[in-house]
């Protein structure tokens, strides 16, 4: 996301060079976590975390992730992991 406009994917401008940066997001049942990693999967900045919104609707999750990612440095690529939700999950 562009920090100033909130539009599309923010690019660090590294392309396929060795210093490419990856935005890593974990969408968990109790927290949303994110950091920026280098090619060797080392964190370039400390992880940031917020509580997972309740109820965790797609729109609310996306809004929370946009706000969370705005605090991080530029990145080239994105990786997202998340748990499965269901209407019957407690």
C-alpha positions as CSV (number, residue, x, y, z in Angstrom):
1,X,0.0,0.0,0.0
2,X,1.2,3.5,-0.7
3,X,1.6,5.2,2.7
4,X,0.2,8.5,1.6
5,X,-2.7,7.4,-0.6
6,X,-3.5,3.9,0.5
7,X,-3.4,2.8,-3.2
8,X,-2.2,-0.5,-4.7
9,X,1.1,-2.1,-3.8
10,X,3.9,-0.1,-2.6
11,X,7.2,-0.8,-4.4
12,X,10.6,-0.4,-3.0
13,X,12.1,-0.4,-6.5
14,X,14.4,-3.4,-6.1
15,X,12.9,-5.6,-8.7
16,X,14.8,-8.9,-8.8
17,X,17.9,-7.6,-7.2
18,X,19.4,-9.3,-4.1
19,X,18.0,-6.6,-1.8
20,X,14.3,-7.3,-2.6
21,X,12.0,-6.7,0.4
22,X,9.0,-8.9,1.3
23,X,6.0,-7.9,3.3
24,X,5.1,-10.9,5.5
25,X,1.6,-10.8,7.0
26,X,0.1,-13.4,9.5
27,X,-3.7,-13.2,9.9
28,X,-4.3,-15.1,13.1
29,X,-7.3,-15.7,15.3
30,X,-6.1,-13.4,18.0
31,X,-3.7,-11.1,16.2
32,X,-2.7,-9.6,12.9
33,X,1.1,-9.5,12.5
34,X,3.4,-8.0,9.9
35,X,7.0,-7.3,9.2
36,X,9.3,-6.8,6.2
37,X,11.9,-9.5,5.3
38,X,14.9,-9.7,3.1
39,X,15.6,-12.4,0.6
40,X,17.1,-14.6,3.4
41,X,13.9,-14.2,5.5
42,X,15.7,-12.0,8.1
43,X,13.5,-9.3,9.5
44,X,14.4,-5.8,8.4
45,X,12.2,-4.2,11.1
46,X,10.5,-5.4,14.2
47,X,7.2,-7.2,13.8
48,X,4.1,-5.1,14.4
49,X,0.9,-6.5,15.8
50,X,-2.7,-5.6,16.5
51,X,-5.6,-7.6,17.9
52,X,-7.7,-9.4,15.2
53,X,-11.0,-7.4,14.9
54,X,-14.2,-9.1,16.2
55,X,-16.1,-10.1,14.2
56,X,-13.4,-10.7,11.7
57,X,-15.2,-9.8,8.5
58,X,-13.1,-9.4,5.3
59,X,-13.6,-5.6,5.1
60,X,-12.7,-5.1,8.7
61,X,-9.6,-7.3,8.4
62,X,-8.4,-5.4,5.3
63,X,-8.9,-2.1,7.0
64,X,-6.8,-3.2,10.0
65,X,-4.1,-4.6,7.7
66,X,-3.9,-1.4,5.7
67,X,-3.4,0.6,8.9
68,X,-0.8,-1.9,10.2
69,X,1.2,-1.9,7.0
70,X,1.4,1.9,6.8
71,X,3.9,1.7,9.7
72,X,6.4,-0.5,7.8
73,X,9.1,0.4,5.2
74,X,8.6,-0.1,1.5
75,X,8.5,-3.6,0.1
76,X,8.5,-5.3,-3.3
77,X,6.4,-8.5,-2.7
78,X,3.8,-9.8,-0.4
79,X,3.3,-13.1,1.4
80,X,0.2,-13.7,3.5
81,X,-0.8,-16.6,5.8
82,X,-4.1,-16.9,7.5
83,X,-6.2,-19.4,9.4
84,X,-9.6,-20.6,8.1
85,X,-12.6,-19.1,9.7
86,X,-16.1,-20.6,9.7
87,X,-19.4,-19.5,11.0
88,X,-19.3,-22.2,13.6
89,X,-15.7,-21.5,14.9
90,X,-15.6,-20.4,18.5
